[in-house]
Amino acid sequence: MRKLSLLCALAMTASLTGCASPGNSYQQPTRLDVGRIVDVQKVATSGSWGTGAAIGGVAGLLTGGGHSTESKVIRTGIGALAGAAVNKALTSGQTETQLVVQNRYGQMFQVVHDQSDMYPGDCVQIQTRYDGQMKIYRTSPTQCNF
């Protein structure tokens, strides 16, 4: 019974670890380019379930100390559902800034940006990581003479 609890806790920890972003991302190969912002849009987020479910599940498991295995499983499930619902409620309805960027080759793409300080016509540096994730930084307008 104790081994089952330990296995459940390890499984929950492993699932949380799988969601972590890789460290030292500056060492990952990137592609650099420049472009201009064509359009800026505010979009509503749909929210997420995962983190709240994992935290709620672990909390439910921990409250089951000294109880039967069935009780621990039920508490873990209820905790996961409650945590997911709370996380979804807290993360829904927020807005993100979505940028439409055109690079120097004429290719257009959309990037979600965490700040709303970018405007159409701004010259930006585009960093594309090996996994396709993009980051945008404002740069000198002289770099956008294309």
N, CA, C and O atoms as a GROMACS GRO file, in nm:
protein
  584
    1MET      N    1   0.084  -0.118   0.000
    1MET     CA    2   0.000   0.000   0.000
    1MET      C    3   0.089   0.125   0.000
    1MET      O    4   0.060   0.220  -0.072
    2ARG      N    5   0.193   0.125   0.078
    2ARG     CA    6   0.283   0.240   0.083
    2ARG      C    7   0.356   0.255  -0.051
    2ARG      O    8   0.382   0.366  -0.097
    3LYS      N    9   0.389   0.139  -0.113
    3LYS     CA   10   0.456   0.145  -0.242
    3LYS      C   11   0.366   0.207  -0.349
    3LYS      O   12   0.412   0.282  -0.435
    4LEU      N   13   0.236   0.175  -0.342
    4LEU     CA   14   0.141   0.232  -0.438
    4LEU      C   15   0.134   0.383  -0.424
    4LEU      O   16   0.131   0.456  -0.523
    5SER      N   17   0.131   0.431  -0.300
    5SER     CA   18   0.127   0.576  -0.277
    5SER      C   19   0.253   0.643  -0.330
    5SER      O   20   0.248   0.750  -0.391
    6LEU      N   21   0.366   0.577  -0.306
    6LEU     CA   22   0.492   0.632  -0.354
    6LEU      C   23   0.496   0.634  -0.507
    6LEU      O   24   0.542   0.731  -0.567
    7LEU      N   25   0.446   0.526  -0.570
    7LEU     CA   26   0.441   0.522  -0.716
    7LEU      C   27   0.351   0.631  -0.773
    7LEU      O   28   0.384   0.693  -0.874
    8CYS      N   29   0.236   0.653  -0.708
    8CYS     CA   30   0.145   0.759  -0.754
    8CYS      C   31   0.212   0.896  -0.743
    8CYS      O   32   0.201   0.978  -0.834
    9ALA      N   33   0.280   0.921  -0.631
    9ALA     CA   34   0.348   1.049  -0.612
    9ALA      C   35   0.458   1.067  -0.716
    9ALA      O   36   0.476   1.176  -0.769
   10LEU      N   37   0.533   0.960  -0.745
   10LEU     CA   38   0.638   0.969  -0.846
   10LEU      C   39   0.580   0.994  -0.985
   10LEU      O   40   0.637   1.070  -1.064
   11ALA      N   41   0.468   0.929  -1.015
   11ALA     CA   42   0.404   0.949  -1.145
   11ALA      C   43   0.358   1.094  -1.160
   11ALA      O   44   0.374   1.153  -1.267
   12MET      N   45   0.300   1.149  -1.055
   12MET     CA   46   0.256   1.290  -1.060
   12MET      C   47   0.376   1.383  -1.080
   12MET      O   48   0.370   1.477  -1.159
   13THR      N   49   0.485   1.356  -1.007
   13THR     CA   50   0.604   1.439  -1.020
   13THR      C   51   0.661   1.429  -1.160
   13THR      O   52   0.702   1.530  -1.218
   14ALA      N   53   0.663   1.309  -1.216
   14ALA     CA   54   0.714   1.292  -1.353
   14ALA      C   55   0.628   1.367  -1.454
   14ALA      O   56   0.681   1.424  -1.550
   15SER      N   57   0.497   1.368  -1.433
   15SER     CA   58   0.411   1.440  -1.527
   15SER      C   59   0.433   1.590  -1.518
   15SER      O   60   0.424   1.659  -1.619
   16LEU      N   61   0.461   1.641  -1.399
   16LEU     CA   62   0.491   1.783  -1.384
   16LEU      C   63   0.625   1.816  -1.447
   16LEU      O   64   0.639   1.921  -1.511
   17THR      N   65   0.722   1.729  -1.430
   17THR     CA   66   0.855   1.753  -1.485
   17THR      C   67   0.850   1.756  -1.637
   17THR      O   68   0.926   1.831  -1.700
   18GLY      N   69   0.765   1.676  -1.697
   18GLY     CA   70   0.754   1.672  -1.843
   18GLY      C   71   0.705   1.803  -1.901
   18GLY      O   72   0.729   1.830  -2.019
   19CYS      N   73   0.636   1.885  -1.822
   19CYS     CA   74   0.584   2.012  -1.871
   19CYS      C   75   0.685   2.124  -1.858
   19CYS      O   76   0.665   2.233  -1.913
   20ALA      N   77   0.794   2.101  -1.788
   20ALA     CA   78   0.893   2.206  -1.766
   20ALA      C   79   0.964   2.237  -1.896
   20ALA      O   80   0.988   2.148  -1.978
   21SER      N   81   0.999   2.364  -1.915
   21SER     CA   82   1.070   2.401  -2.036
   21SER      C   83   1.218   2.369  -2.018
   21SER      O   84   1.268   2.371  -1.906
   22PRO      N   85   1.288   2.340  -2.126
   22PRO     CA   86   1.429   2.305  -2.115
   22PRO      C   87   1.510   2.424  -2.068
   22PRO      O   88   1.486   2.537  -2.109
   23GLY      N   89   1.606   2.398  -1.980
   23GLY     CA   90   1.692   2.504  -1.929
   23GLY      C   91   1.798   2.542  -2.030
   23GLY      O   92   1.820   2.472  -2.129
   24ASN      N   93   1.861   2.654  -2.005
   24ASN     CA   94   1.970   2.702  -2.089
   24ASN      C   95   1.930   2.710  -2.235
   24ASN      O   96   2.004   2.664  -2.322
   25SER      N   97   1.814   2.768  -2.264
   25SER     CA   98   1.767   2.775  -2.402
   25SER      C   99   1.859   2.859  -2.490
   25SER      O  100   1.854   2.848  -2.612
   26TYR      N  101   1.943   2.944  -2.429
   26TYR     CA  102   2.033   3.027  -2.508
   26TYR      C  103   2.138   2.940  -2.578
   26TYR      O  104   2.202   2.987  -2.673
   27GLN      N  105   2.158   2.817  -2.534
   27GLN     CA  106   2.255   2.729  -2.597
   27GLN      C  107   2.194   2.653  -2.716
   27GLN      O  108   2.266   2.589  -2.792
   28GLN      N  109   2.064   2.661  -2.730
   28GLN     CA  110   1.998   2.590  -2.838
   28GLN      C  111   2.020   2.666  -2.969
   28GLN      O  112   2.024   2.790  -2.966
   29PRO      N  113   2.034   2.598  -3.081
   29PRO     CA  114   2.054   2.667  -3.208
   29PRO      C  115   1.932   2.752  -3.246
   29PRO      O  116   1.818   2.708  -3.231
   30THR      N  117   1.958   2.871  -3.294
   30THR     CA  118   1.849   2.960  -3.335
   30THR      C  119   1.880   3.018  -3.473
   30THR      O  120   1.994   3.019  -3.518
   31ARG      N  121   1.773   3.065  -3.539
   31ARG     CA  122   1.787   3.133  -3.667
   31ARG      C  123   1.744   3.278  -3.644
   31ARG      O  124   1.639   3.303  -3.584
   32LEU      N  125   1.823   3.371  -3.690
   32LEU     CA  126   1.792   3.513  -3.673
   32LEU      C  127   1.748   3.573  -3.806
   32LEU      O  128   1.800   3.538  -3.912
   33ASP      N  129   1.652   3.663  -3.798
   33ASP     CA  130   1.601   3.731  -3.917
   33ASP      C  131   1.546   3.866  -3.872
   33ASP      O  132   1.532   3.889  -3.752
   34VAL      N  133   1.515   3.953  -3.964
   34VAL     CA  134   1.450   4.079  -3.933
   34VAL      C  135   1.321   4.089  -4.014
   34VAL      O  136   1.306   4.024  -4.118
   35GLY      N  137   1.230   4.171  -3.964
   35GLY     CA  138   1.103   4.190  -4.033
   35GLY      C  139   1.029   4.309  -3.979
   35GLY      O  140   1.077   4.380  -3.890
   36ARG      N  141   0.911   4.330  -4.034
   36ARG     CA  142   0.825   4.440  -3.990
   36ARG      C  143   0.693   4.384  -3.939
   36ARG      O  144   0.642   4.284  -3.989
   37ILE      N  145   0.640   4.450  -3.838
   37ILE     CA  146   0.509   4.412  -3.787
   37ILE      C  147   0.405   4.469  -3.882
   37ILE      O  148   0.404   4.588  -3.912
   38VAL      N  149   0.316   4.381  -3.929
   38VAL     CA  150   0.212   4.420  -4.023
   38VAL      C  151   0.081   4.448  -3.949
   38VAL      O  152   0.008   4.541  -3.984
   39ASP      N  153   0.052   4.368  -3.846
   39ASP     CA  154  -0.074   4.382  -3.773
   39ASP      C  155  -0.056   4.338  -3.629
   39ASP      O  156   0.025   4.251  -3.599
   40VAL      N  157  -0.132   4.400  -3.540
   40VAL     CA  158  -0.132   4.365  -3.398
   40VAL      C  159  -0.276   4.339  -3.357
   40VAL      O  160  -0.364   4.422  -3.382
   41GLN      N  161  -0.300   4.224  -3.295
   41GLN     CA  162  -0.436   4.189  -3.253
   41GLN      C  163  -0.433   4.140  -3.108
   41GLN      O  164  -0.338   4.075  -3.065
   42LYS      N  165  -0.539   4.173  -3.035
   42LYS     CA  166  -0.560   4.118  -2.901
   42LYS      C  167  -0.650   3.998  -2.916
   42LYS      O  168  -0.758   4.007  -2.976
   43VAL      N  169  -0.608   3.883  -2.862
   43VAL     CA  170  -0.689   3.762  -2.869
   43VAL      C  171  -0.712   3.708  -2.728
   43VAL      O  172  -0.624   3.716  -2.643
   44ALA      N  173  -0.829   3.654  -2.706
   44ALA     CA  174  -0.863   3.596  -2.576
   44ALA      C  175  -0.805   3.456  -2.566
   44ALA      O  176  -0.807   3.380  -2.663
   45THR      N  177  -0.753   3.422  -2.449
   45THR     CA  178  -0.701   3.286  -2.427
   45THR      C  179  -0.814   3.195  -2.383
   45THR      O  180  -0.914   3.240  -2.326
   46SER      N  181  -0.798   3.067  -2.410
   46SER     CA  182  -0.901   2.971  -2.372
   46SER      C  183  -0.874   2.909  -2.235
   46SER      O  184  -0.957   2.833  -2.185
   47GLY      N  185  -0.761   2.939  -2.175
   47GLY     CA  186  -0.728   2.883  -2.044
   47GLY      C  187  -0.665   2.746  -2.056
   47GLY      O  188  -0.658   2.688  -2.165
   48SER      N  189  -0.618   2.694  -1.943
   48SER     CA  190  -0.553   2.563  -1.943
   48SER      C  191  -0.598   2.482  -1.822
   48SER      O  192  -0.646   2.537  -1.723
   49TRP      N  193  -0.580   2.351  -1.832
   49TRP     CA  194  -0.621   2.259  -1.726
   49TRP      C  195  -0.504   2.199  -1.651
   49TRP      O  196  -0.511   2.179  -1.530
   50GLY      N  197  -0.395   2.169  -1.721
   50GLY     CA  198  -0.288   2.081  -1.676
   50GLY      C  199  -0.226   2.107  -1.540
   50GLY      O  200  -0.226   2.019  -1.455
   51THR      N  201  -0.173   2.226  -1.519
   51THR     CA  202  -0.102   2.254  -1.395
   51THR      C  203  -0.194   2.239  -1.275
   51THR      O  204  -0.155   2.179  -1.174
   52GLY      N  205  -0.314   2.292  -1.284
   52GLY     CA  206  -0.409   2.282  -1.173
   52GLY      C  207  -0.446   2.138  -1.143
   52GLY      O  208  -0.462   2.101  -1.027
   53ALA      N  209  -0.460   2.056  -1.247
   53ALA     CA  210  -0.493   1.915  -1.227
   53ALA      C  211  -0.381   1.843  -1.154
   53ALA      O  212  -0.406   1.763  -1.064
   54ALA      N  213  -0.258   1.870  -1.193
   54ALA     CA  214  -0.144   1.804  -1.128
   54ALA      C  215  -0.131   1.846  -0.982
   54ALA      O  216  -0.111   1.761  -0.895
   55ILE      N  217  -0.142   1.974  -0.955
   55ILE     CA  218  -0.131   2.022  -0.817
   55ILE      C  219  -0.247   1.970  -0.733
   55ILE      O  220  -0.226   1.926  -0.620
   56GLY      N  221  -0.367   1.975  -0.786
   56GLY     CA  222  -0.483   1.924  -0.713
   56GLY      C  223  -0.474   1.775  -0.687
   56GLY      O  224  -0.513   1.729  -0.580
   57GLY      N  225  -0.422   1.700  -0.783
   57GLY     CA  226  -0.406   1.556  -0.765
   57GLY      C  227  -0.306   1.523  -0.655
   57GLY      O  228  -0.331   1.434  -0.573
   58VAL      N  229  -0.195   1.593  -0.653
   58VAL     CA  230  -0.096   1.570  -0.548
   58VAL      C  231  -0.153   1.609  -0.412
   58VAL      O  232  -0.135   1.537  -0.314
   59ALA      N  233  -0.223   1.722  -0.407
   59ALA     CA  234  -0.284   1.764  -0.279
   59ALA      C  235  -0.386   1.661  -0.233
   59ALA      O  236  -0.391   1.628  -0.114
   60GLY      N  237  -0.466   1.610  -0.324
   60GLY     CA  238  -0.563   1.507  -0.288
   60GLY      C  239  -0.496   1.381  -0.236
   60GLY      O  240  -0.544   1.320  -0.140
   61LEU      N  241  -0.386   1.341  -0.299
   61LEU     CA  242  -0.312   1.223  -0.255
   61LEU      C  243  -0.255   1.244  -0.115
   61LEU      O  244  -0.260   1.154  -0.031
   62LEU      N  245  -0.202   1.363  -0.091
   62LEU     CA  246  -0.142   1.390   0.040
   62LEU      C  247  -0.246   1.394   0.152
   62LEU      O  248  -0.212   1.364   0.266
   63THR      N  249  -0.370   1.430   0.121
   63THR     CA  250  -0.473   1.431   0.225
   63THR      C  251  -0.522   1.291   0.259
   63THR      O  252  -0.595   1.272   0.356
   64GLY      N  253  -0.481   1.193   0.180
   64GLY     CA  254  -0.526   1.056   0.202
   64GLY      C  255  -0.436   0.975   0.292
   64GLY      O  256  -0.453   0.853   0.301
   65GLY      N  257  -0.341   1.037   0.359
   65GLY     CA  258  -0.249   0.964   0.447
   65GLY      C  259  -0.324   0.888   0.555
   65GLY      O  260  -0.412   0.943   0.621
   66GLY      N  261  -0.289   0.762   0.571
   66GLY     CA  262  -0.353   0.679   0.674
   66GLY      C  263  -0.484   0.618   0.630
   66GLY      O  264  -0.546   0.546   0.708
   67HIS      N  265  -0.528   0.644   0.511
   67HIS     CA  266  -0.653   0.589   0.459
   67HIS      C  267  -0.624   0.475   0.362
   67HIS      O  268  -0.509   0.450   0.327
   68SER      N  269  -0.728   0.407   0.320
   68SER     CA  270  -0.712   0.295   0.227
   68SER      C  271  -0.667   0.344   0.090
   68SER      O  272  -0.675   0.463   0.059
   69THR      N  273  -0.620   0.250   0.010
   69THR     CA  274  -0.575   0.283  -0.126
   69THR      C  275  -0.690   0.338  -0.209
   69THR      O  276  -0.671   0.433  -0.286
   70GLU      N  277  -0.808   0.280  -0.194
   70GLU     CA  278  -0.924   0.331  -0.268
   70GLU      C  279  -0.954   0.475  -0.231
   70GLU      O  280  -0.985   0.557  -0.317
   71SER      N  281  -0.945   0.505  -0.103
   71SER     CA  282  -0.970   0.642  -0.056
   71SER      C  283  -0.867   0.739  -0.116
   71SER      O  284  -0.901   0.851  -0.155
   72LYS      N  285  -0.741   0.695  -0.123
   72LYS     CA  286  -0.636   0.781  -0.180
   72LYS      C  287  -0.660   0.806  -0.328
   72LYS      O  288  -0.641   0.917  -0.378
   73VAL      N  289  -0.702   0.702  -0.399
   73VAL     CA  290  -0.729   0.717  -0.543
   73VAL      C  291  -0.845   0.813  -0.565
   73VAL      O  292  -0.839   0.899  -0.653
   74ILE      N  293  -0.950   0.799  -0.485
   74ILE     CA  294  -1.066   0.887  -0.497
   74ILE      C  295  -1.028   1.030  -0.463
   74ILE      O  296  -1.066   1.124  -0.535
   75ARG      N  297  -0.953   1.049  -0.356
   75ARG     CA  298  -0.909   1.184  -0.316
   75ARG      C  299  -0.820   1.247  -0.424
   75ARG      O  300  -0.830   1.366  -0.453
   76THR      N  301  -0.732   1.165  -0.483
   76THR     CA  302  -0.645   1.215  -0.590
   76THR      C  303  -0.728   1.260  -0.710
   76THR      O  304  -0.702   1.367  -0.767
   77GLY      N  305  -0.826   1.180  -0.748
   77GLY     CA  306  -0.913   1.215  -0.861
   77GLY      C  307  -0.993   1.341  -0.834
   77GLY      O  308  -1.002   1.429  -0.920
   78ILE      N  309  -1.052   1.350  -0.716
   78ILE     CA  310  -1.130   1.470  -0.682
   78ILE      C  311  -1.041   1.593  -0.677
   78ILE      O  312  -1.079   1.700  -0.724
   79GLY      N  313  -0.920   1.578  -0.620
   79GLY     CA  314  -0.826   1.690  -0.615
   79GLY      C  315  -0.784   1.735  -0.753
   79GLY      O  316  -0.773   1.855  -0.779
   80ALA      N  317  -0.762   1.639  -0.844
   80ALA     CA  318  -0.722   1.673  -0.980
   80ALA      C  319  -0.834   1.747  -1.052
   80ALA      O  320  -0.809   1.846  -1.121
   81LEU      N  321  -0.957   1.700  -1.037
   81LEU     CA  322  -1.071   1.768  -1.101
   81LEU      C  323  -1.090   1.910  -1.046
   81LEU      O  324  -1.111   2.004  -1.122
   82ALA      N  325  -1.082   1.923  -0.914
   82ALA     CA  326  -1.099   2.055  -0.852
   82ALA      C  327  -0.987   2.150  -0.894
   82ALA      O  328  -1.012   2.266  -0.926
   83GLY      N  329  -0.863   2.099  -0.894
   83GLY     CA  330  -0.750   2.182  -0.934
   83GLY      C  331  -0.760   2.226  -1.079
   83GLY      O  332  -0.729   2.341  -1.112
   84ALA      N  333  -0.803   2.134  -1.165
   84ALA     CA  334  -0.818   2.168  -1.307
   84ALA      C  335  -0.925   2.275  -1.326
   84ALA      O  336  -0.907   2.368  -1.405
   85ALA      N  337  -1.036   2.261  -1.255
   85ALA     CA  338  -1.145   2.359  -1.269
   85ALA      C  339  -1.101   2.497  -1.222
   85ALA      O  340  -1.131   2.598  -1.286
   86VAL      N  341  -1.030   2.502  -1.110
   86VAL     CA  342  -0.982   2.631  -1.057
   86VAL      C  343  -0.882   2.694  -1.155
   86VAL      O  344  -0.891   2.813  -1.184
   87ASN      N  345  -0.788   2.614  -1.206
   87ASN     CA  346  -0.689   2.666  -1.300
   87ASN      C  347  -0.754   2.717  -1.428
   87ASN      O  348  -0.715   2.821  -1.480
   88LYS      N  349  -0.852   2.644  -1.478
   88LYS     CA  350  -0.924   2.686  -1.600
   88LYS      C  351  -0.996   2.819  -1.576
   88LYS      O  352  -0.993   2.908  -1.661
   89ALA      N  353  -1.060   2.832  -1.459
   89ALA     CA  354  -1.132   2.955  -1.428
   89ALA      C  355  -1.037   3.074  -1.416
   89ALA      O  356  -1.070   3.184  -1.459
   90LEU      N  357  -0.919   3.052  -1.360
   90LEU     CA  358  -0.823   3.161  -1.341
   90LEU      C  359  -0.753   3.202  -1.470
   90LEU      O  360  -0.714   3.318  -1.485
   91THR      N  361  -0.737   3.109  -1.564
   91THR     CA  362  -0.663   3.141  -1.686
   91THR      C  363  -0.752   3.173  -1.805
   91THR      O  364  -0.700   3.215  -1.908
   92SER      N  365  -0.882   3.156  -1.795
   92SER     CA  366  -0.972   3.188  -1.906
   92SER      C  367  -1.000   3.337  -1.910
   92SER      O  368  -1.002   3.404  -1.806
   93GLY      N  369  -1.023   3.388  -2.028
   93GLY     CA  370  -1.063   3.527  -2.043
   93GLY      C  371  -0.949   3.627  -2.044
   93GLY      O  372  -0.973   3.746  -2.059
   94GLN      N  373  -0.826   3.582  -2.030
   94GLN     CA  374  -0.713   3.673  -2.038
   94GLN      C  375  -0.684   3.699  -2.185
   94GLN      O  376  -0.727   3.623  -2.272
   95THR      N  377  -0.611   3.806  -2.213
   95THR     CA  378  -0.580   3.838  -2.352
   95THR      C  379  -0.430   3.829  -2.377
   95THR      O  380  -0.349   3.851  -2.288
   96GLU      N  381  -0.396   3.797  -2.500
   96GLU     CA  382  -0.258   3.793  -2.545
   96GLU      C  383  -0.247   3.885  -2.666
   96GLU      O  384  -0.347   3.914  -2.732
   97THR      N  385  -0.127   3.930  -2.694
   97THR     CA  386  -0.102   4.011  -2.812
   97THR      C  387  -0.049   3.921  -2.921
   97THR      O  388   0.054   3.855  -2.905
   98GLN      N  389  -0.120   3.918  -3.034
   98GLN     CA  390  -0.079   3.836  -3.147
   98GLN      C  391  -0.029   3.930  -3.256
   98GLN      O  392  -0.100   4.020  -3.301
   99LEU      N  393   0.095   3.908  -3.299
   99LEU     CA  394   0.157   3.993  -3.400
   99LEU      C  395   0.161   3.920  -3.535
   99LEU      O  396   0.188   3.800  -3.541
  100VAL      N  397   0.133   3.992  -3.641
  100VAL     CA  398   0.154   3.941  -3.776
  100VAL      C  399   0.280   4.010  -3.826
  100VAL      O  400   0.286   4.132  -3.835
  101VAL      N  401   0.381   3.929  -3.859
  101VAL     CA  402   0.512   3.980  -3.897
  101VAL      C  403   0.546   3.933  -4.038
  101VAL      O  404   0.519   3.820  -4.076
  102GLN      N  405   0.606   4.026  -4.115
  102GLN     CA  406   0.655   3.991  -4.249
  102GLN      C  407   0.807   4.004  -4.247
  102GLN      O  408   0.860   4.110  -4.214
  103ASN      N  409   0.877   3.895  -4.283
  103ASN     CA  410   1.023   3.902  -4.283
  103ASN      C  411   1.073   3.960  -4.415
  103ASN      O  412   0.994   3.993  -4.503
  104ARG      N  413   1.202   3.973  -4.426
  104ARG     CA  414   1.260   4.038  -4.544
  104ARG      C  415   1.239   3.962  -4.674
  104ARG      O  416   1.258   4.018  -4.781
  105TYR      N  417   1.200   3.835  -4.666
  105TYR     CA  418   1.174   3.754  -4.784
  105TYR      C  419   1.026   3.755  -4.824
  105TYR      O  420   0.987   3.688  -4.920
  106GLY      N  421   0.945   3.831  -4.750
  106GLY     CA  422   0.804   3.842  -4.781
  106GLY      C  423   0.716   3.739  -4.712
  106GLY      O  424   0.594   3.741  -4.729
  107GLN      N  425   0.776   3.648  -4.635
  107GLN     CA  426   0.697   3.548  -4.564
  107GLN      C  427   0.624   3.613  -4.446
  107GLN      O  428   0.681   3.694  -4.374
  108MET      N  429   0.497   3.575  -4.428
  108MET     CA  430   0.416   3.628  -4.318
  108MET      C  431   0.390   3.516  -4.218
  108MET      O  432   0.369   3.401  -4.257
  109PHE      N  433   0.393   3.550  -4.090
  109PHE     CA  434   0.362   3.453  -3.987
  109PHE      C  435   0.309   3.525  -3.864
  109PHE      O  436   0.325   3.646  -3.849
  110GLN      N  437   0.246   3.448  -3.776
  110GLN     CA  438   0.188   3.504  -3.653
  110GLN      C  439   0.270   3.459  -3.534
  110GLN      O  440   0.315   3.345  -3.526
  111VAL      N  441   0.289   3.552  -3.440
  111VAL     CA  442   0.364   3.525  -3.319
  111VAL      C  443   0.285   3.581  -3.201
  111VAL      O  444   0.237   3.694  -3.206
  112VAL      N  445   0.273   3.503  -3.096
  112VAL     CA  446   0.211   3.553  -2.973
  112VAL      C  447   0.321   3.619  -2.891
  112VAL      O  448   0.424   3.559  -2.863
  113HIS      N  449   0.296   3.743  -2.853
  113HIS     CA  450   0.395   3.823  -2.781
  113HIS      C  451   0.339   3.854  -2.642
  113HIS      O  452   0.220   3.881  -2.628
  114ASP      N  453   0.424   3.850  -2.541
  114ASP     CA  454   0.376   3.867  -2.404
  114ASP      C  455   0.356   4.012  -2.362
  114ASP      O  456   0.300   4.037  -2.255
  115GLN      N  457   0.400   4.105  -2.442
  115GLN     CA  458   0.381   4.246  -2.408
  115GLN      C  459   0.309   4.316  -2.522
  115GLN      O  460   0.313   4.271  -2.637
  116SER      N  461   0.243   4.425  -2.489
  116SER     CA  462   0.165   4.496  -2.592
  116SER      C  463   0.234   4.624  -2.636
  116SER      O  464   0.168   4.723  -2.666
  117ASP      N  465   0.368   4.624  -2.639
  117ASP     CA  466   0.442   4.745  -2.675
  117ASP      C  467   0.489   4.747  -2.820
  117ASP      O  468   0.578   4.824  -2.856
  118MET      N  469   0.431   4.663  -2.903
  118MET     CA  470   0.468   4.657  -3.044
  118MET      C  471   0.354   4.713  -3.129
  118MET      O  472   0.237   4.695  -3.098
  119TYR      N  473   0.392   4.781  -3.238
  119TYR     CA  474   0.293   4.847  -3.323
  119TYR      C  475   0.322   4.818  -3.470
  119TYR      O  476   0.436   4.790  -3.505
  120PRO      N  477   0.219   4.825  -3.556
  120PRO     CA  478   0.243   4.805  -3.699
  120PRO      C  479   0.349   4.901  -3.750
  120PRO      O  480   0.348   5.020  -3.717
  121GLY      N  481   0.440   4.849  -3.832
  121GLY     CA  482   0.550   4.929  -3.886
  121GLY      C  483   0.679   4.915  -3.808
  121GLY      O  484   0.785   4.951  -3.859
  122ASP      N  485   0.674   4.864  -3.684
  122ASP     CA  486   0.795   4.847  -3.604
  122ASP      C  487   0.888   4.746  -3.671
  122ASP      O  488   0.842   4.644  -3.724
  123CYS      N  489   1.017   4.774  -3.669
  123CYS     CA  490   1.118   4.681  -3.718
  123CYS      C  491   1.155   4.589  -3.603
  123CYS      O  492   1.180   4.635  -3.492
  124VAL      N  493   1.158   4.458  -3.629
  124VAL     CA  494   1.184   4.361  -3.523
  124VAL      C  495   1.288   4.259  -3.565
  124VAL      O  496   1.304   4.228  -3.683
  125GLN      N  497   1.358   4.209  -3.466
  125GLN     CA  498   1.447   4.095  -3.485
  125GLN      C  499   1.368   3.970  -3.450
  125GLN      O  500   1.298   3.967  -3.348
  126ILE      N  501   1.377   3.868  -3.532
  126ILE     CA  502   1.301   3.744  -3.513
  126ILE      C  503   1.400   3.633  -3.479
  126ILE      O  504   1.489   3.602  -3.558
  127GLN      N  505   1.383   3.573  -3.364
  127GLN     CA  506   1.464   3.458  -3.325
  127GLN      C  507   1.377   3.334  -3.332
  127GLN      O  508   1.275   3.325  -3.264
  128THR      N  509   1.416   3.238  -3.414
  128THR     CA  510   1.342   3.113  -3.428
  128THR      C  511   1.428   3.001  -3.372
  128THR      O  512   1.538   2.975  -3.420
  129ARG      N  513   1.376   2.934  -3.268
  129ARG     CA  514   1.449   2.823  -3.206
  129ARG      C  515   1.436   2.697  -3.290
  129ARG      O  516   1.355   2.691  -3.382
  130TYR      N  517   1.515   2.598  -3.257
  130TYR     CA  518   1.514   2.470  -3.327
  130TYR      C  519   1.377   2.402  -3.326
  130TYR      O  520   1.344   2.327  -3.418
  131ASP      N  521   1.295   2.430  -3.221
  131ASP     CA  522   1.163   2.367  -3.210
  131ASP      C  523   1.053   2.452  -3.274
  131ASP      O  524   0.935   2.419  -3.261
  132GLY      N  525   1.090   2.561  -3.342
  132GLY     CA  526   0.993   2.645  -3.410
  132GLY      C  527   0.939   2.760  -3.326
  132GLY      O  528   0.867   2.845  -3.378
  133GLN      N  529   0.973   2.765  -3.198
  133GLN     CA  530   0.926   2.873  -3.112
  133GLN      C  531   0.996   3.003  -3.152
  133GLN      O  532   1.117   3.006  -3.173
  134MET      N  533   0.916   3.111  -3.162
  134MET     CA  534   0.970   3.239  -3.207
  134MET      C  535   0.963   3.343  -3.096
  134MET      O  536   0.870   3.344  -3.015
  135LYS      N  537   1.063   3.429  -3.094
  135LYS     CA  538   1.063   3.545  -3.004
  135LYS      C  539   1.091   3.667  -3.089
  135LYS      O  540   1.169   3.663  -3.184
  136ILE      N  541   1.026   3.776  -3.054
  136ILE     CA  542   1.035   3.900  -3.130
  136ILE      C  543   1.093   4.009  -3.039
  136ILE      O  544   1.052   4.025  -2.925
  137TYR      N  545   1.190   4.083  -3.093
  137TYR     CA  546   1.249   4.196  -3.021
  137TYR      C  547   1.253   4.316  -3.114
  137TYR      O  548   1.288   4.304  -3.231
  138ARG      N  549   1.218   4.433  -3.062
  138ARG     CA  550   1.225   4.554  -3.144
  138ARG      C  551   1.373   4.585  -3.170
  138ARG      O  552   1.458   4.568  -3.083
  139THR      N  553   1.402   4.630  -3.292
  139THR     CA  554   1.539   4.662  -3.331
  139THR      C  555   1.541   4.792  -3.409
  139THR      O  556   1.438   4.854  -3.430
  140SER      N  557   1.658   4.833  -3.450
  140SER     CA  558   1.676   4.959  -3.521
  140SER      C  559   1.604   4.957  -3.657
  140SER      O  560   1.612   4.858  -3.730
  141PRO      N  561   1.534   5.066  -3.691
  141PRO     CA  562   1.466   5.072  -3.822
  141PRO      C  563   1.561   5.062  -3.940
  141PRO      O  564   1.518   5.026  -4.050
  142THR      N  565   1.690   5.092  -3.920
  142THR     CA  566   1.785   5.082  -4.031
  142THR      C  567   1.806   4.938  -4.077
  142THR      O  568   1.853   4.915  -4.188
  143GLN      N  569   1.771   4.841  -3.993
  143GLN     CA  570   1.786   4.700  -4.032
  143GLN      C  571   1.672   4.654  -4.123
  143GLN      O  572   1.678   4.546  -4.181
  144CYS      N  573   1.569   4.734  -4.134
  144CYS     CA  574   1.452   4.695  -4.215
  144CYS      C  575   1.446   4.769  -4.348
  144CYS      O  576   1.337   4.798  -4.398
  145ASN      N  577   1.559   4.800  -4.405
  145ASN     CA  578   1.563   4.866  -4.536
  145ASN      C  579   1.559   4.760  -4.645
  145ASN      O  580   1.658   4.739  -4.715
  146PHE      N  581   1.447   4.695  -4.660
  146PHE     CA  582   1.431   4.592  -4.764
  146PHE      C  583   1.305   4.613  -4.839
  146PHE      O  584   1.274   4.537  -4.931
   0.00000   0.00000   0.00000
